[in-house]
Amino acid sequence: MLCLFTYKNAGAQITGGQAAMEYLRLPNSPHISALGGISVAMPTNDISFALQNPSLMRPGLHNQLGLNYNRYYADINIMNLQYGYHVESLNTSFALGIQYLNYGKMSVTDAAGNQYGEFTPVDYGISLVASRQYKEHWRYGTTLKFAGSSLFDKSASALMADIGVNYYDTVSLIDIGIVAKNMGVTLKRYNTGVAEPLPFDLQIGISKRFKHLPLRLFATIHHLYEWDIRYDDPALQQQSTLIGNDTNAKKKTYFADKLFRHFILGAELTIAKRLTLTAAYNHLRRGEMADQMEKKGPAGFSFGAGLNLNKFQIHYSHAYYSIAGAYNEFGLNMQLNKLFGMGERGEKINWSTQYPEW
């Protein structure tokens, strides 16, 4: 009897790394991280969502300041700031977002390993959001963003825009959002050749909160402009045996895997109107980052908690990219008009005005 031994090589499945400014895809707050990294249809009182979908910026987020810190992998430090303000005279809600990534000190060496100093690569982005209401349930908005990157001897910059639309029914508590992200041009290239592509994405999301249950379910679909975002690795499509190659593996279509790589699914539970617990699953992240030969563990899952007080919101997330471990992120939102006033000057600019949530 002839025993056939088969082996299957593990291969990475990668969609990232194909564009410049890929850091713009990173979540900009722990609340977003807990929701799987993308959320374009969450009508919650958190200013960070205005940077996910500009149409989510609204008068109810007036004078809210968000500060977020992420202790990322490999000692990378990520900081985000978001601030919202509604201008009555223009009937427009604005938001400012600042993103900064510090990769730590790195040594400058030659091929022989001789050190000649240190350098600190950084990435940063500045975003300006503007949003308006259309009729009763609709909002539309746009984000203008400048992104920059500085490496050892290379730098790049780009000017981009996001365009978003949101529909929210306060009776059925259904929210639908769609946004096109990172459309623009490169101002300065890393290299003198062809400009690197920018991390464009087309996303749609839907969330539903139940009237008599403090639970919101949501689904986000990303990469709508491209069906197959599964890495086409020949090592995963063909099995080798002692008598040749097993071509049956090539016939697999991986339809379900290709479909669900576009989805992020999750839920958020509110307890006593103050505490929120969040859990989400990102199938693309699990497919790209999990080890194909070993246990995948919790890769692709993310969890979070939020404490909503009168003047503050405190958010925390615990997100798994791979079995190597999770990263932790913390955030603090402050309602500035409740913390301090500005007297007569503040009255002229509606500093302390309280606007309805929706």
C-alpha positions in Angstrom: 0.0 0.0 0.0 1.4 3.3 -1.0 1.0 6.1 1.6 0.8 9.5 0.2 1.9 12.4 2.3 0.7 15.9 1.6 1.8 19.2 2.9 0.3 22.6 2.6 2.5 25.7 2.9 1.1 28.6 4.9 1.0 31.9 3.1 0.1 35.4 4.2 -3.1 36.9 2.8 -2.5 40.6 2.3 -4.6 43.5 0.9 -2.6 46.2 2.7 0.7 47.7 1.7 -0.4 48.5 -1.8 -0.8 52.2 -1.3 0.9 55.1 0.3 -0.5 56.6 3.5 -1.9 53.2 4.6 -2.0 54.5 8.2 -5.2 56.4 7.3 -7.0 53.1 7.4 -6.3 52.8 11.2 -9.1 53.4 13.6 -9.1 56.9 15.1 -10.4 56.0 18.6 -10.9 53.0 20.9 -14.6 53.1 20.2 -13.9 52.6 16.5 -11.3 49.9 17.3 -13.8 48.0 19.4 -16.2 48.1 16.5 -13.8 46.3 14.2 -11.8 49.2 12.9 -14.5 50.8 10.7 -17.9 52.2 11.5 -19.8 54.6 9.2 -23.3 54.2 10.6 -23.3 54.6 14.3 -25.4 57.5 15.5 -23.8 57.6 19.0 -22.7 60.7 20.9 -19.0 60.3 20.1 -17.1 62.9 18.1 -14.7 60.2 16.7 -17.3 58.9 14.3 -17.3 62.2 12.4 -13.9 61.1 11.1 -15.3 57.8 9.9 -18.2 59.3 8.0 -18.4 63.1 7.7 -22.2 63.1 7.6 -22.2 61.8 11.2 -21.0 65.2 12.3 -24.1 67.1 13.7 -25.1 69.8 16.1 -25.4 67.2 19.0 -21.6 66.9 18.9 -21.1 70.6 19.4 -18.1 71.5 21.5 -17.0 67.9 22.2 -13.2 67.2 22.3 -11.8 63.7 21.9 -8.3 62.6 22.9 -7.2 59.1 22.1 -4.0 57.2 22.7 -3.1 53.8 21.2 -0.1 51.8 22.4 0.2 49.9 19.1 2.5 47.0 18.2 6.3 47.3 18.2 6.2 50.3 20.5 4.4 52.4 17.9 2.5 55.3 19.5 -0.6 56.6 17.9 -2.4 59.7 19.0 -5.7 61.2 17.7 -7.6 64.4 18.5 -11.1 65.3 17.3 -13.1 68.4 18.0 -16.6 69.4 16.9 -18.4 72.7 16.6 -21.7 73.8 15.2 -22.0 77.2 13.5 -25.6 78.3 13.6 -25.1 81.2 11.2 -23.9 78.8 8.5 -26.2 76.0 9.5 -23.2 73.8 9.3 -21.4 71.4 11.7 -17.6 71.3 11.6 -15.0 69.0 13.1 -11.2 69.0 13.2 -9.2 65.8 13.4 -5.5 65.3 13.9 -3.7 62.0 13.7 -0.1 61.4 14.6 2.0 58.2 14.6 5.5 58.0 16.1 7.4 54.9 15.3 10.2 55.4 17.8 13.9 55.9 17.4 15.6 53.8 14.7 19.4 53.4 14.1 21.1 54.5 10.9 23.5 51.8 9.9 25.4 50.7 6.8 25.7 47.2 5.3 28.3 46.3 7.8 26.2 47.2 10.7 28.1 50.4 11.7 25.9 52.9 13.4 25.8 56.6 12.3 23.0 58.0 14.4 19.3 57.7 14.9 16.1 58.9 13.3 12.4 58.9 14.1 9.9 58.3 11.3 6.5 59.8 11.7 3.2 59.9 9.9 0.5 62.5 10.4 -2.9 63.7 9.1 -5.1 66.8 9.5 -8.8 66.6 8.6 -11.5 69.2 8.4 -15.1 68.0 8.3 -18.2 69.9 7.3 -21.7 68.5 7.5 -25.3 69.7 6.9 -28.8 68.3 7.3 -31.1 67.6 4.3 -34.8 67.3 5.2 -35.7 65.3 8.3 -33.6 62.1 8.2 -30.7 62.9 5.9 -27.2 64.4 6.5 -24.4 64.8 4.0 -20.8 65.9 4.6 -17.3 66.0 3.3 -13.8 65.8 4.8 -10.8 67.6 3.4 -7.6 66.0 4.7 -3.8 66.6 4.4 -1.6 63.6 5.0 2.1 63.6 5.4 4.9 61.0 6.0 8.5 61.5 7.0 11.0 58.6 6.8 14.8 58.7 7.1 15.6 60.2 3.7 12.1 60.1 2.1 9.0 62.1 2.6 5.6 62.3 1.0 2.3 64.2 1.3 -1.1 64.1 -0.2 -4.4 66.0 -0.3 -7.5 63.9 -0.1 -11.3 64.1 0.5 -14.0 61.9 2.0 -17.6 62.2 0.9 -20.4 60.7 3.1 -24.2 60.4 3.3 -26.2 59.3 6.4 -29.8 58.3 6.9 -31.1 58.0 10.4 -34.7 57.2 11.4 -35.3 58.2 15.0 -38.5 56.1 15.1 -37.3 52.8 13.8 -33.7 53.5 15.1 -32.1 52.4 11.9 -29.0 54.2 10.6 -27.5 53.7 7.2 -24.3 55.4 6.1 -22.1 55.3 3.0 -18.8 57.0 2.4 -16.1 57.2 -0.2 -12.7 57.7 1.5 -9.3 59.0 0.6 -9.9 60.4 -2.9 -7.2 62.8 -4.0 -3.8 63.5 -5.3 -0.2 63.1 -4.2 1.5 66.4 -3.6 5.0 64.9 -2.9 6.1 61.4 -3.8 8.4 59.1 -1.9 10.2 58.4 -5.2 10.7 60.3 -8.4 8.8 57.7 -10.5 5.1 57.0 -10.7 3.1 58.3 -7.8 2.0 55.7 -5.3 -1.8 55.0 -5.1 -3.8 56.4 -2.2 -5.8 54.1 0.1 -9.2 54.7 -1.4 -12.2 52.8 -0.1 -15.9 52.7 -0.5 -17.8 51.7 2.6 -21.4 51.2 3.6 -22.8 50.4 7.0 -26.1 49.8 8.8 -27.0 49.7 12.4 -30.2 48.9 14.2 -31.1 49.6 17.8 -34.1 47.9 19.5 -36.8 50.0 21.1 -37.2 47.8 24.2 -33.8 46.3 24.4 -30.6 48.4 24.9 -28.8 46.6 22.1 -27.5 47.9 18.8 -26.5 45.5 16.0 -24.4 46.7 13.1 -22.7 45.5 9.9 -20.1 47.4 7.9 -19.2 46.5 4.3 -15.9 47.8 3.0 -13.9 47.5 -0.3 -17.2 47.8 -2.2 -15.4 48.7 -5.4 -13.6 45.3 -5.6 -15.1 41.9 -5.2 -12.1 39.6 -4.7 -9.8 41.0 -1.9 -8.6 37.5 -1.0 -4.9 37.2 -1.6 -4.3 34.8 -4.5 -1.5 32.7 -3.0 -0.5 29.7 -5.1 0.8 27.9 -2.0 -2.7 27.9 -0.6 -4.4 26.8 -3.9 -2.2 23.8 -4.7 -1.2 20.8 -2.6 1.9 18.8 -3.4 2.2 15.1 -2.9 4.9 12.5 -3.5 3.5 11.7 -6.9 2.7 15.2 -8.1 0.4 18.1 -7.5 -3.2 17.9 -6.4 -5.0 20.3 -8.8 -8.4 19.8 -7.1 -7.4 22.6 -4.8 -7.4 25.0 -7.7 -11.1 24.4 -8.4 -12.1 25.9 -5.1 -13.9 29.2 -5.5 -13.7 30.4 -1.9 -17.0 32.2 -2.4 -18.0 32.5 1.2 -14.5 33.6 2.3 -14.4 36.2 -0.4 -17.9 37.5 0.5 -17.3 37.8 4.3 -13.9 39.4 3.9 -15.9 42.5 3.1 -17.9 42.4 6.3 -17.4 43.6 9.9 -20.2 42.4 12.3 -20.8 43.3 15.9 -23.0 44.5 18.7 -23.1 47.1 21.4 -25.0 46.7 24.6 -25.9 49.7 26.9 -26.3 49.0 30.6 -28.1 51.6 32.8 -27.6 54.3 30.2 -24.0 54.8 31.3 -22.0 51.7 30.5 -21.6 50.3 27.0 -20.0 46.9 26.1 -18.9 46.3 22.5 -17.8 43.3 20.5 -17.0 42.9 16.8 -15.6 40.5 14.3 -13.5 41.6 11.2 -13.2 38.6 8.8 -10.6 40.3 6.6 -8.3 41.0 9.5 -8.6 37.3 10.6 -8.0 36.0 7.1 -4.9 38.2 6.6 -3.3 38.1 10.0 -4.1 34.6 11.4 -1.6 31.8 11.0 -3.0 29.4 8.4 -1.1 26.4 9.8 -1.5 27.0 13.6 -4.4 27.9 15.8 -6.0 31.2 14.7 -7.0 32.1 18.2 -9.0 35.3 18.6 -7.5 37.1 15.6 -10.1 39.4 14.0 -12.1 39.9 17.2 -12.3 43.2 19.1 -13.9 44.2 22.4 -14.5 47.4 24.2 -16.2 49.3 27.0 -17.3 52.9 27.5 -18.4 54.9 30.4 -20.7 57.8 29.6 -20.9 60.6 32.2 -22.4 64.0 32.1 -19.2 65.8 31.1 -16.9 63.0 30.1 -16.8 59.8 28.1 -14.1 57.2 28.8 -13.5 54.5 26.2 -11.3 51.4 26.1 -10.7 48.7 23.5 -8.9 45.4 23.3 -8.4 44.3 19.6 -6.7 41.2 18.3 -4.9 41.3 15.0 -3.2 37.9 15.4 -2.3 35.3 17.9 0.7 37.4 18.8 -1.6 39.4 21.1 -3.9 42.3 21.3 -3.3 46.0 21.6 -5.0 48.3 24.1 -6.4 51.7 23.3 -7.7 54.4 25.6 -9.8 57.5 24.9 -11.3 60.5 26.7 -14.1 62.7 25.3 -14.9 66.0 27.0 -17.9 68.2 26.7 -16.1 71.6 26.8 -19.2 73.8 27.1 -20.1 71.9 30.3 -16.6 72.2 31.8 -16.2 75.9 31.5 -18.0 79.0 30.1 -16.8 82.0 28.1 -19.2 84.7 29.4 -20.6 87.2 27.0 -18.1 86.3 24.3 -19.3 82.7 24.6 -22.9 83.7 24.1 -22.1 85.4 20.9 -20.6 82.3 19.4 -23.1 79.9 21.0 -20.4 78.3 23.1 -22.7 76.9 25.7 -25.7 76.1 23.5 -27.1 72.6 24.0 -28.3 71.1 20.7 -30.5 68.0 20.4 -28.7 64.8 19.6 -30.6 64.3 16.3 
